[in-house]
Amino acid sequence: MLMVHKFGGTSLADTQKICNAAARVVETKRQGNSVLVVVSAMDDTTDKLIKLAGEITDVPSTREMDVLLSTGEQVSAALLAMAISDFGEQAVSLTGSQVGIATDDCHGDARITRINPTRLHKELEAGHIPVVTGFQGISDTGAITTLGRGGSDTTAVALAAAVHADLCEIFTDVEGIYTTDPWMVPEARKLESISYDEMLVLASLGAGVLQPQSVKFAKKHNIKLHVRSSFTHKPGTIVQGAEPVQKGVSISGIAYDLNVANLLLYVFPNDMLIYNKIFDSLVAHGITADIITHSTTRNNINGVSIVITKDNLQKALRALQGLEEVSLNENFFYNENVAKVSIVGSGHLADSQVMGKVFQAITEVGSNVQMISTTEIWMSCIVDVDKVKDIVRIIHNKLQLGHG
């Protein structure tokens, strides 16, 4: 079999863990498999590099940030290749550009456009173990680019597709995909399997185990994923094609996202031109709205609530304060002390008892539902950030997700 192993930062946090990862790779190789490895930066390395840049300048160049951040994965790749070689197998560390990962020019959040796997095939055919830096590629203009937070997952799946791997294993610090964050809710249950679509929704709504873009790649190219712990040999969770259709409502899990902020604008009268200016200004500043709701009071005052990432809050404030129709503290308010809690499943969640149990949980902890958005497969609520842990725990209990 041709297998891709991807190791996250927590699995490579120190030299002992790097040696443990190397032993795992060598074990797979000596079982008769070909192995391609993808690595993230060592735990906390990326945050430390970002902090260093912040000590130099408040507004670092996005191009130079990509050059800086890409070095973290190079350290991991070189050290892991050394450790594998010390076990007696031939390994070679390679950067994203060396293995032909081409991307667009969007620094900090680039998308892979194509891969030339010639170098990888050459190394694999020679019996070597390529250890590839995740999270990065090179644009057509020759610039180093990075794929956004969690981008090493995307690198691993994309390379698995390029070399037609039989399996892509994502090694992390948990034993698989759970019904919710097991660090927050110890009763969370590990899922044996989950469909691409359900995993994509969970990842998009805040579940941090896989990057959404990696799941999209896996679905497009039908790459079977195995999410498992790097610290045990227990089986993890398989992510693959659609699960059997179940009648009624079935809940896959609960995700939460602390990186959100809520913008609230009051517009009087209900003027579509003002709305156009608001959203045009946000888009011009590269800001995408997550949830949008509109309401009209009896006094004909129109309110628009917009959920964005907290990372984009300052950009959004600058964008909207530049509009003459918007005045902070008069018709424009914002709240960054919020979080998004989402329930993911199948069936009409809004027409089931799920919604009632969610409201009960939020009420029990003394929080408010500031916004709510629903579809057939997910329901998201904007709540007070300091109540998130209790809300997730109580919802998980009320929906009995800890029971198989």
Contacts in CASP RR format, 6 or more apart in sequence:
PFRMAT RR
TARGET T0000
AUTHOR 0000-0000-0000
METHOD contacts of the structure
MODEL  1
MLMVHKFGGTSLADTQKICNAAARVVETKRQGNSVLVVVSAMDDTTDKLI
KLAGEITDVPSTREMDVLLSTGEQVSAALLAMAISDFGEQAVSLTGSQVG
IATDDCHGDARITRINPTRLHKELEAGHIPVVTGFQGISDTGAITTLGRG
GSDTTAVALAAAVHADLCEIFTDVEGIYTTDPWMVPEARKLESISYDEML
VLASLGAGVLQPQSVKFAKKHNIKLHVRSSFTHKPGTIVQGAEPVQKGVS
ISGIAYDLNVANLLLYVFPNDMLIYNKIFDSLVAHGITADIITHSTTRNN
INGVSIVITKDNLQKALRALQGLEEVSLNENFFYNENVAKVSIVGSGHLA
DSQVMGKVFQAITEVGSNVQMISTTEIWMSCIVDVDKVKDIVRIIHNKLQ
LGHG
1 32 0 8 1.000
1 33 0 8 1.000
1 34 0 8 1.000
1 166 0 8 1.000
1 167 0 8 1.000
2 33 0 8 1.000
2 34 0 8 1.000
2 35 0 8 1.000
2 36 0 8 1.000
2 124 0 8 1.000
2 163 0 8 1.000
2 164 0 8 1.000
2 165 0 8 1.000
2 166 0 8 1.000
3 28 0 8 1.000
3 33 0 8 1.000
3 34 0 8 1.000
3 35 0 8 1.000
3 36 0 8 1.000
3 165 0 8 1.000
3 166 0 8 1.000
3 167 0 8 1.000
3 168 0 8 1.000
3 169 0 8 1.000
4 35 0 8 1.000
4 36 0 8 1.000
4 37 0 8 1.000
4 38 0 8 1.000
4 156 0 8 1.000
4 157 0 8 1.000
4 159 0 8 1.000
4 160 0 8 1.000
4 163 0 8 1.000
4 165 0 8 1.000
4 167 0 8 1.000
4 168 0 8 1.000
4 169 0 8 1.000
5 24 0 8 1.000
5 25 0 8 1.000
5 28 0 8 1.000
5 35 0 8 1.000
5 36 0 8 1.000
5 37 0 8 1.000
5 38 0 8 1.000
5 169 0 8 1.000
5 171 0 8 1.000
6 37 0 8 1.000
6 38 0 8 1.000
6 39 0 8 1.000
6 40 0 8 1.000
6 152 0 8 1.000
6 153 0 8 1.000
6 155 0 8 1.000
6 156 0 8 1.000
6 168 0 8 1.000
6 169 0 8 1.000
6 170 0 8 1.000
6 171 0 8 1.000
7 21 0 8 1.000
7 37 0 8 1.000
7 38 0 8 1.000
7 39 0 8 1.000
7 40 0 8 1.000
7 76 0 8 1.000
7 80 0 8 1.000
7 171 0 8 1.000
7 230 0 8 1.000
8 39 0 8 1.000
8 40 0 8 1.000
8 152 0 8 1.000
8 171 0 8 1.000
8 172 0 8 1.000
8 230 0 8 1.000
9 39 0 8 1.000
9 40 0 8 1.000
9 41 0 8 1.000
9 42 0 8 1.000
9 43 0 8 1.000
9 45 0 8 1.000
9 76 0 8 1.000
10 17 0 8 1.000
10 43 0 8 1.000
10 172 0 8 1.000
10 173 0 8 1.000
10 230 0 8 1.000
11 17 0 8 1.000
11 21 0 8 1.000
11 171 0 8 1.000
11 172 0 8 1.000
11 173 0 8 1.000
11 230 0 8 1.000
11 231 0 8 1.000
12 18 0 8 1.000
12 21 0 8 1.000
12 39 0 8 1.000
12 40 0 8 1.000
12 41 0 8 1.000
12 42 0 8 1.000
12 43 0 8 1.000
12 76 0 8 1.000
12 79 0 8 1.000
12 80 0 8 1.000
13 42 0 8 1.000
13 43 0 8 1.000
13 44 0 8 1.000
14 42 0 8 1.000
15 79 0 8 1.000
17 230 0 8 1.000
18 42 0 8 1.000
18 76 0 8 1.000
18 79 0 8 1.000
18 80 0 8 1.000
18 83 0 8 1.000
19 83 0 8 1.000
20 230 0 8 1.000
20 231 0 8 1.000
21 80 0 8 1.000
21 83 0 8 1.000
21 171 0 8 1.000
21 230 0 8 1.000
22 80 0 8 1.000
22 83 0 8 1.000
22 84 0 8 1.000
22 86 0 8 1.000
22 87 0 8 1.000
23 87 0 8 1.000
24 171 0 8 1.000
24 230 0 8 1.000
25 35 0 8 1.000
25 37 0 8 1.000
25 80 0 8 1.000
25 84 0 8 1.000
25 89 0 8 1.000
25 129 0 8 1.000
26 84 0 8 1.000
26 87 0 8 1.000
26 88 0 8 1.000
26 89 0 8 1.000
28 35 0 8 1.000
29 35 0 8 1.000
29 89 0 8 1.000
29 129 0 8 1.000
30 89 0 8 1.000
34 124 0 8 1.000
34 127 0 8 1.000
35 129 0 8 1.000
36 120 0 8 1.000
36 124 0 8 1.000
36 129 0 8 1.000
36 130 0 8 1.000
36 132 0 8 1.000
36 159 0 8 1.000
36 160 0 8 1.000
36 163 0 8 1.000
36 165 0 8 1.000
37 80 0 8 1.000
37 91 0 8 1.000
37 129 0 8 1.000
37 130 0 8 1.000
37 131 0 8 1.000
37 132 0 8 1.000
38 131 0 8 1.000
38 132 0 8 1.000
38 133 0 8 1.000
38 134 0 8 1.000
38 152 0 8 1.000
38 155 0 8 1.000
38 156 0 8 1.000
38 159 0 8 1.000
39 73 0 8 1.000
39 76 0 8 1.000
39 77 0 8 1.000
39 80 0 8 1.000
39 131 0 8 1.000
39 132 0 8 1.000
39 133 0 8 1.000
39 134 0 8 1.000
39 152 0 8 1.000
40 73 0 8 1.000
40 76 0 8 1.000
40 134 0 8 1.000
40 135 0 8 1.000
40 150 0 8 1.000
40 152 0 8 1.000
41 69 0 8 1.000
41 72 0 8 1.000
41 73 0 8 1.000
41 75 0 8 1.000
41 76 0 8 1.000
41 135 0 8 1.000
42 72 0 8 1.000
42 75 0 8 1.000
42 76 0 8 1.000
45 72 0 8 1.000
45 75 0 8 1.000
46 69 0 8 1.000
46 72 0 8 1.000
49 68 0 8 1.000
49 69 0 8 1.000
49 71 0 8 1.000
49 72 0 8 1.000
50 65 0 8 1.000
50 69 0 8 1.000
52 68 0 8 1.000
53 60 0 8 1.000
53 64 0 8 1.000
53 65 0 8 1.000
53 68 0 8 1.000
54 60 0 8 1.000
62 107 0 8 1.000
62 108 0 8 1.000
63 107 0 8 1.000
63 143 0 8 1.000
65 107 0 8 1.000
65 108 0 8 1.000
65 146 0 8 1.000
66 107 0 8 1.000
66 108 0 8 1.000
66 136 0 8 1.000
66 143 0 8 1.000
66 144 0 8 1.000
66 145 0 8 1.000
66 146 0 8 1.000
67 144 0 8 1.000
69 135 0 8 1.000
69 146 0 8 1.000
70 95 0 8 1.000
70 133 0 8 1.000
70 135 0 8 1.000
70 136 0 8 1.000
70 144 0 8 1.000
70 146 0 8 1.000
72 133 0 8 1.000
73 133 0 8 1.000
73 134 0 8 1.000
73 135 0 8 1.000
73 136 0 8 1.000
73 152 0 8 1.000
74 93 0 8 1.000
74 95 0 8 1.000
74 133 0 8 1.000
76 133 0 8 1.000
77 93 0 8 1.000
77 94 0 8 1.000
77 95 0 8 1.000
77 131 0 8 1.000
77 132 0 8 1.000
77 133 0 8 1.000
78 93 0 8 1.000
80 91 0 8 1.000
80 93 0 8 1.000
80 131 0 8 1.000
81 91 0 8 1.000
81 92 0 8 1.000
81 93 0 8 1.000
81 129 0 8 1.000
81 131 0 8 1.000
82 91 0 8 1.000
84 91 0 8 1.000
84 129 0 8 1.000
84 131 0 8 1.000
85 91 0 8 1.000
89 129 0 8 1.000
90 126 0 8 1.000
90 127 0 8 1.000
90 128 0 8 1.000
90 129 0 8 1.000
91 128 0 8 1.000
91 129 0 8 1.000
91 130 0 8 1.000
91 131 0 8 1.000
92 123 0 8 1.000
92 128 0 8 1.000
92 129 0 8 1.000
92 130 0 8 1.000
92 131 0 8 1.000
93 131 0 8 1.000
93 132 0 8 1.000
93 133 0 8 1.000
94 119 0 8 1.000
94 120 0 8 1.000
94 123 0 8 1.000
94 130 0 8 1.000
94 131 0 8 1.000
94 132 0 8 1.000
94 133 0 8 1.000
95 132 0 8 1.000
95 133 0 8 1.000
95 136 0 8 1.000
95 137 0 8 1.000
96 132 0 8 1.000
96 133 0 8 1.000
96 134 0 8 1.000
96 136 0 8 1.000
96 137 0 8 1.000
96 138 0 8 1.000
96 155 0 8 1.000
97 136 0 8 1.000
97 137 0 8 1.000
97 138 0 8 1.000
97 142 0 8 1.000
97 144 0 8 1.000
98 119 0 8 1.000
99 115 0 8 1.000
99 117 0 8 1.000
99 119 0 8 1.000
99 120 0 8 1.000
99 130 0 8 1.000
99 132 0 8 1.000
99 159 0 8 1.000
100 115 0 8 1.000
100 116 0 8 1.000
100 117 0 8 1.000
100 119 0 8 1.000
100 137 0 8 1.000
100 138 0 8 1.000
101 112 0 8 1.000
101 115 0 8 1.000
101 136 0 8 1.000
101 137 0 8 1.000
101 138 0 8 1.000
101 155 0 8 1.000
101 158 0 8 1.000
101 159 0 8 1.000
102 112 0 8 1.000
102 113 0 8 1.000
102 114 0 8 1.000
102 115 0 8 1.000
102 116 0 8 1.000
102 137 0 8 1.000
102 138 0 8 1.000
102 139 0 8 1.000
102 140 0 8 1.000
103 110 0 8 1.000
103 111 0 8 1.000
103 112 0 8 1.000
103 113 0 8 1.000
103 137 0 8 1.000
103 138 0 8 1.000
103 139 0 8 1.000
103 145 0 8 1.000
103 147 0 8 1.000
104 110 0 8 1.000
104 111 0 8 1.000
104 113 0 8 1.000
104 139 0 8 1.000
104 145 0 8 1.000
105 139 0 8 1.000
105 140 0 8 1.000
105 141 0 8 1.000
105 143 0 8 1.000
105 145 0 8 1.000
106 145 0 8 1.000
107 143 0 8 1.000
107 145 0 8 1.000
107 146 0 8 1.000
108 145 0 8 1.000
108 146 0 8 1.000
108 147 0 8 1.000
108 148 0 8 1.000
109 146 0 8 1.000
109 147 0 8 1.000
109 148 0 8 1.000
110 137 0 8 1.000
110 139 0 8 1.000
110 145 0 8 1.000
110 146 0 8 1.000
110 147 0 8 1.000
110 148 0 8 1.000
111 147 0 8 1.000
111 213 0 8 1.000
112 137 0 8 1.000
112 147 0 8 1.000
112 154 0 8 1.000
112 155 0 8 1.000
112 158 0 8 1.000
112 217 0 8 1.000
115 158 0 8 1.000
115 159 0 8 1.000
115 161 0 8 1.000
115 162 0 8 1.000
117 159 0 8 1.000
117 162 0 8 1.000
117 163 0 8 1.000
119 130 0 8 1.000
120 130 0 8 1.000
120 132 0 8 1.000
120 159 0 8 1.000
120 162 0 8 1.000
120 163 0 8 1.000
121 163 0 8 1.000
123 129 0 8 1.000
123 130 0 8 1.000
124 130 0 8 1.000
124 163 0 8 1.000
132 155 0 8 1.000
132 159 0 8 1.000
133 155 0 8 1.000
134 147 0 8 1.000
134 151 0 8 1.000
134 152 0 8 1.000
134 155 0 8 1.000
134 156 0 8 1.000
135 146 0 8 1.000
135 147 0 8 1.000
135 148 0 8 1.000
135 150 0 8 1.000
135 151 0 8 1.000
135 152 0 8 1.000
135 155 0 8 1.000
136 144 0 8 1.000
136 145 0 8 1.000
136 146 0 8 1.000
136 147 0 8 1.000
136 155 0 8 1.000
137 144 0 8 1.000
137 145 0 8 1.000
137 146 0 8 1.000
137 147 0 8 1.000
138 144 0 8 1.000
138 145 0 8 1.000
139 145 0 8 1.000
147 154 0 8 1.000
147 155 0 8 1.000
147 211 0 8 1.000
147 213 0 8 1.000
148 211 0 8 1.000
149 211 0 8 1.000
150 211 0 8 1.000
150 214 0 8 1.000
151 211 0 8 1.000
151 213 0 8 1.000
151 214 0 8 1.000
153 170 0 8 1.000
153 210 0 8 1.000
153 211 0 8 1.000
153 213 0 8 1.000
153 214 0 8 1.000
154 211 0 8 1.000
154 213 0 8 1.000
154 214 0 8 1.000
154 217 0 8 1.000
156 168 0 8 1.000
156 170 0 8 1.000
156 214 0 8 1.000
157 168 0 8 1.000
157 214 0 8 1.000
157 215 0 8 1.000
157 217 0 8 1.000
157 218 0 8 1.000
157 221 0 8 1.000
157 223 0 8 1.000
157 225 0 8 1.000
158 214 0 8 1.000
158 217 0 8 1.000
159 165 0 8 1.000
160 167 0 8 1.000
160 168 0 8 1.000
160 221 0 8 1.000
160 223 0 8 1.000
161 217 0 8 1.000
161 220 0 8 1.000
161 221 0 8 1.000
161 223 0 8 1.000
165 223 0 8 1.000
166 224 0 8 1.000
167 224 0 8 1.000
167 225 0 8 1.000
167 226 0 8 1.000
168 218 0 8 1.000
168 223 0 8 1.000
168 224 0 8 1.000
168 225 0 8 1.000
168 226 0 8 1.000
169 225 0 8 1.000
169 226 0 8 1.000
169 227 0 8 1.000
169 228 0 8 1.000
170 209 0 8 1.000
170 210 0 8 1.000
170 225 0 8 1.000
170 226 0 8 1.000
170 227 0 8 1.000
170 228 0 8 1.000
171 228 0 8 1.000
171 229 0 8 1.000
171 230 0 8 1.000
172 209 0 8 1.000
172 227 0 8 1.000
172 228 0 8 1.000
172 229 0 8 1.000
172 230 0 8 1.000
173 229 0 8 1.000
173 230 0 8 1.000
173 231 0 8 1.000
174 182 0 8 1.000
174 183 0 8 1.000
174 209 0 8 1.000
174 229 0 8 1.000
175 190 0 8 1.000
175 228 0 8 1.000
175 229 0 8 1.000
175 232 0 8 1.000
175 234 0 8 1.000
175 236 0 8 1.000
176 190 0 8 1.000
176 191 0 8 1.000
176 209 0 8 1.000
176 227 0 8 1.000
176 228 0 8 1.000
176 229 0 8 1.000
176 236 0 8 1.000
176 237 0 8 1.000
177 190 0 8 1.000
177 191 0 8 1.000
177 194 0 8 1.000
177 199 0 8 1.000
177 202 0 8 1.000
177 207 0 8 1.000
177 209 0 8 1.000
177 227 0 8 1.000
177 236 0 8 1.000
177 237 0 8 1.000
177 239 0 8 1.000
178 188 0 8 1.000
178 189 0 8 1.000
178 190 0 8 1.000
178 191 0 8 1.000
178 253 0 8 1.000
179 188 0 8 1.000
179 189 0 8 1.000
179 191 0 8 1.000
179 251 0 8 1.000
179 252 0 8 1.000
179 253 0 8 1.000
179 254 0 8 1.000
179 396 0 8 1.000
179 401 0 8 1.000
179 402 0 8 1.000
180 188 0 8 1.000
180 253 0 8 1.000
180 254 0 8 1.000
180 255 0 8 1.000
180 256 0 8 1.000
180 392 0 8 1.000
180 396 0 8 1.000
180 401 0 8 1.000
181 188 0 8 1.000
181 207 0 8 1.000
181 256 0 8 1.000
181 392 0 8 1.000
182 188 0 8 1.000
182 190 0 8 1.000
184 256 0 8 1.000
184 389 0 8 1.000
184 392 0 8 1.000
184 393 0 8 1.000
185 392 0 8 1.000
185 393 0 8 1.000
185 396 0 8 1.000
187 396 0 8 1.000
187 397 0 8 1.000
187 402 0 8 1.000
188 396 0 8 1.000
188 401 0 8 1.000
188 402 0 8 1.000
189 401 0 8 1.000
189 402 0 8 1.000
189 403 0 8 1.000
189 404 0 8 1.000
190 236 0 8 1.000
190 237 0 8 1.000
191 237 0 8 1.000
191 252 0 8 1.000
192 235 0 8 1.000
192 236 0 8 1.000
192 237 0 8 1.000
192 238 0 8 1.000
193 237 0 8 1.000
193 238 0 8 1.000
193 239 0 8 1.000
193 240 0 8 1.000
193 243 0 8 1.000
194 202 0 8 1.000
194 237 0 8 1.000
194 238 0 8 1.000
194 239 0 8 1.000
194 243 0 8 1.000
194 252 0 8 1.000
195 239 0 8 1.000
195 240 0 8 1.000
195 241 0 8 1.000
195 242 0 8 1.000
195 243 0 8 1.000
196 215 0 8 1.000
196 218 0 8 1.000
196 219 0 8 1.000
196 239 0 8 1.000
196 240 0 8 1.000
196 241 0 8 1.000
196 242 0 8 1.000
197 219 0 8 1.000
197 242 0 8 1.000
197 377 0 8 1.000
198 243 0 8 1.000
198 252 0 8 1.000
198 344 0 8 1.000
198 345 0 8 1.000
198 346 0 8 1.000
198 377 0 8 1.000
199 210 0 8 1.000
199 215 0 8 1.000
199 239 0 8 1.000
200 212 0 8 1.000
200 215 0 8 1.000
200 216 0 8 1.000
200 219 0 8 1.000
201 344 0 8 1.000
201 345 0 8 1.000
201 377 0 8 1.000
201 378 0 8 1.000
202 252 0 8 1.000
202 253 0 8 1.000
202 255 0 8 1.000
202 344 0 8 1.000
203 209 0 8 1.000
203 210 0 8 1.000
203 211 0 8 1.000
203 212 0 8 1.000
203 215 0 8 1.000
204 212 0 8 1.000
205 255 0 8 1.000
205 257 0 8 1.000
205 340 0 8 1.000
205 342 0 8 1.000
205 344 0 8 1.000
205 378 0 8 1.000
205 380 0 8 1.000
206 255 0 8 1.000
206 256 0 8 1.000
206 257 0 8 1.000
206 340 0 8 1.000
206 342 0 8 1.000
207 255 0 8 1.000
209 227 0 8 1.000
210 225 0 8 1.000
210 227 0 8 1.000
210 239 0 8 1.000
215 225 0 8 1.000
215 239 0 8 1.000
217 223 0 8 1.000
218 224 0 8 1.000
218 225 0 8 1.000
218 239 0 8 1.000
219 241 0 8 1.000
222 241 0 8 1.000
224 238 0 8 1.000
224 239 0 8 1.000
224 240 0 8 1.000
225 238 0 8 1.000
225 239 0 8 1.000
225 240 0 8 1.000
226 235 0 8 1.000
226 236 0 8 1.000
226 237 0 8 1.000
226 238 0 8 1.000
226 239 0 8 1.000
227 236 0 8 1.000
227 237 0 8 1.000
227 239 0 8 1.000
228 234 0 8 1.000
228 235 0 8 1.000
228 236 0 8 1.000
228 237 0 8 1.000
229 236 0 8 1.000
245 346 0 8 1.000
246 346 0 8 1.000
248 346 0 8 1.000
248 347 0 8 1.000
248 352 0 8 1.000
249 345 0 8 1.000
249 346 0 8 1.000
249 347 0 8 1.000
249 348 0 8 1.000
249 349 0 8 1.000
249 352 0 8 1.000
249 354 0 8 1.000
250 345 0 8 1.000
250 346 0 8 1.000
250 347 0 8 1.000
251 343 0 8 1.000
251 344 0 8 1.000
251 345 0 8 1.000
251 354 0 8 1.000
251 399 0 8 1.000
251 401 0 8 1.000
252 344 0 8 1.000
252 345 0 8 1.000
252 346 0 8 1.000
253 343 0 8 1.000
253 344 0 8 1.000
253 345 0 8 1.000
253 401 0 8 1.000
254 341 0 8 1.000
254 342 0 8 1.000
254 343 0 8 1.000
254 344 0 8 1.000
254 392 0 8 1.000
254 395 0 8 1.000
254 396 0 8 1.000
254 399 0 8 1.000
254 401 0 8 1.000
255 341 0 8 1.000
255 342 0 8 1.000
255 344 0 8 1.000
256 339 0 8 1.000
256 340 0 8 1.000
256 341 0 8 1.000
256 342 0 8 1.000
256 388 0 8 1.000
256 392 0 8 1.000
257 339 0 8 1.000
257 340 0 8 1.000
257 342 0 8 1.000
258 310 0 8 1.000
258 339 0 8 1.000
258 385 0 8 1.000
258 388 0 8 1.000
259 309 0 8 1.000
259 310 0 8 1.000
259 311 0 8 1.000
260 290 0 8 1.000
260 307 0 8 1.000
260 308 0 8 1.000
260 309 0 8 1.000
260 310 0 8 1.000
260 338 0 8 1.000
260 339 0 8 1.000
260 340 0 8 1.000
260 382 0 8 1.000
261 307 0 8 1.000
261 308 0 8 1.000
261 309 0 8 1.000
261 310 0 8 1.000
261 312 0 8 1.000
261 313 0 8 1.000
261 316 0 8 1.000
261 334 0 8 1.000
261 335 0 8 1.000
261 336 0 8 1.000
261 338 0 8 1.000
262 305 0 8 1.000
262 306 0 8 1.000
262 307 0 8 1.000
262 334 0 8 1.000
262 335 0 8 1.000
262 336 0 8 1.000
262 338 0 8 1.000
262 370 0 8 1.000
262 371 0 8 1.000
262 382 0 8 1.000
263 305 0 8 1.000
263 306 0 8 1.000
263 307 0 8 1.000
263 308 0 8 1.000
263 316 0 8 1.000
263 320 0 8 1.000
263 332 0 8 1.000
263 333 0 8 1.000
263 334 0 8 1.000
264 303 0 8 1.000
264 304 0 8 1.000
264 305 0 8 1.000
264 306 0 8 1.000
264 332 0 8 1.000
264 333 0 8 1.000
264 334 0 8 1.000
264 335 0 8 1.000
265 278 0 8 1.000
265 303 0 8 1.000
265 304 0 8 1.000
265 306 0 8 1.000
265 320 0 8 1.000
265 326 0 8 1.000
265 331 0 8 1.000
265 332 0 8 1.000
265 333 0 8 1.000
266 301 0 8 1.000
266 302 0 8 1.000
266 303 0 8 1.000
266 304 0 8 1.000
266 331 0 8 1.000
266 332 0 8 1.000
267 274 0 8 1.000
267 275 0 8 1.000
267 301 0 8 1.000
267 302 0 8 1.000
267 303 0 8 1.000
267 304 0 8 1.000
267 325 0 8 1.000
267 331 0 8 1.000
268 300 0 8 1.000
268 301 0 8 1.000
268 302 0 8 1.000
268 331 0 8 1.000
269 300 0 8 1.000
269 302 0 8 1.000
270 296 0 8 1.000
270 300 0 8 1.000
270 302 0 8 1.000
274 325 0 8 1.000
275 304 0 8 1.000
277 323 0 8 1.000
277 325 0 8 1.000
278 304 0 8 1.000
278 320 0 8 1.000
278 323 0 8 1.000
278 325 0 8 1.000
278 326 0 8 1.000
279 289 0 8 1.000
281 319 0 8 1.000
281 320 0 8 1.000
281 322 0 8 1.000
281 323 0 8 1.000
282 288 0 8 1.000
282 289 0 8 1.000
282 306 0 8 1.000
282 308 0 8 1.000
282 316 0 8 1.000
282 319 0 8 1.000
282 320 0 8 1.000
284 319 0 8 1.000
285 315 0 8 1.000
285 316 0 8 1.000
285 318 0 8 1.000
285 319 0 8 1.000
286 312 0 8 1.000
286 315 0 8 1.000
287 308 0 8 1.000
287 312 0 8 1.000
287 315 0 8 1.000
287 316 0 8 1.000
287 319 0 8 1.000
288 308 0 8 1.000
289 306 0 8 1.000
289 307 0 8 1.000
289 308 0 8 1.000
290 307 0 8 1.000
290 308 0 8 1.000
290 309 0 8 1.000
290 340 0 8 1.000
291 305 0 8 1.000
291 306 0 8 1.000
291 307 0 8 1.000
291 340 0 8 1.000
291 371 0 8 1.000
291 373 0 8 1.000
291 380 0 8 1.000
291 382 0 8 1.000
292 304 0 8 1.000
292 305 0 8 1.000
292 306 0 8 1.000
292 307 0 8 1.000
293 304 0 8 1.000
293 305 0 8 1.000
293 371 0 8 1.000
293 373 0 8 1.000
294 302 0 8 1.000
294 303 0 8 1.000
294 304 0 8 1.000
294 305 0 8 1.000
295 302 0 8 1.000
295 303 0 8 1.000
295 305 0 8 1.000
296 302 0 8 1.000
296 303 0 8 1.000
297 303 0 8 1.000
305 370 0 8 1.000
305 371 0 8 1.000
307 340 0 8 1.000
307 371 0 8 1.000
307 382 0 8 1.000
308 316 0 8 1.000
310 336 0 8 1.000
313 334 0 8 1.000
313 336 0 8 1.000
316 334 0 8 1.000
317 328 0 8 1.000
317 334 0 8 1.000
320 326 0 8 1.000
320 332 0 8 1.000
321 328 0 8 1.000
321 332 0 8 1.000
326 332 0 8 1.000
335 370 0 8 1.000
337 384 0 8 1.000
337 385 0 8 1.000
337 386 0 8 1.000
338 370 0 8 1.000
338 382 0 8 1.000
338 383 0 8 1.000
338 384 0 8 1.000
338 385 0 8 1.000
339 382 0 8 1.000
339 383 0 8 1.000
339 384 0 8 1.000
339 385 0 8 1.000
339 388 0 8 1.000
340 380 0 8 1.000
340 381 0 8 1.000
340 382 0 8 1.000
340 383 0 8 1.000
341 380 0 8 1.000
341 381 0 8 1.000
341 383 0 8 1.000
341 388 0 8 1.000
341 391 0 8 1.000
341 392 0 8 1.000
341 395 0 8 1.000
342 378 0 8 1.000
342 379 0 8 1.000
342 380 0 8 1.000
342 381 0 8 1.000
343 349 0 8 1.000
343 354 0 8 1.000
343 358 0 8 1.000
343 378 0 8 1.000
343 379 0 8 1.000
343 395 0 8 1.000
343 399 0 8 1.000
344 377 0 8 1.000
344 378 0 8 1.000
345 377 0 8 1.000
345 378 0 8 1.000
346 376 0 8 1.000
346 377 0 8 1.000
347 376 0 8 1.000
347 377 0 8 1.000
348 376 0 8 1.000
349 355 0 8 1.000
349 374 0 8 1.000
349 375 0 8 1.000
349 376 0 8 1.000
349 377 0 8 1.000
349 378 0 8 1.000
349 379 0 8 1.000
350 374 0 8 1.000
350 379 0 8 1.000
354 379 0 8 1.000
354 399 0 8 1.000
355 374 0 8 1.000
355 379 0 8 1.000
357 395 0 8 1.000
357 398 0 8 1.000
357 399 0 8 1.000
358 379 0 8 1.000
358 381 0 8 1.000
358 395 0 8 1.000
359 369 0 8 1.000
360 394 0 8 1.000
360 398 0 8 1.000
361 391 0 8 1.000
361 394 0 8 1.000
361 395 0 8 1.000
361 398 0 8 1.000
362 368 0 8 1.000
362 369 0 8 1.000
362 381 0 8 1.000
362 383 0 8 1.000
362 387 0 8 1.000
362 391 0 8 1.000
364 390 0 8 1.000
364 394 0 8 1.000
365 387 0 8 1.000
365 390 0 8 1.000
365 391 0 8 1.000
365 394 0 8 1.000
366 387 0 8 1.000
367 383 0 8 1.000
367 384 0 8 1.000
367 387 0 8 1.000
367 391 0 8 1.000
368 383 0 8 1.000
368 384 0 8 1.000
369 381 0 8 1.000
369 382 0 8 1.000
369 383 0 8 1.000
370 382 0 8 1.000
370 383 0 8 1.000
371 381 0 8 1.000
371 382 0 8 1.000
372 379 0 8 1.000
372 380 0 8 1.000
372 381 0 8 1.000
372 382 0 8 1.000
373 379 0 8 1.000
373 380 0 8 1.000
374 380 0 8 1.000
383 391 0 8 1.000
396 402 0 8 1.000
END
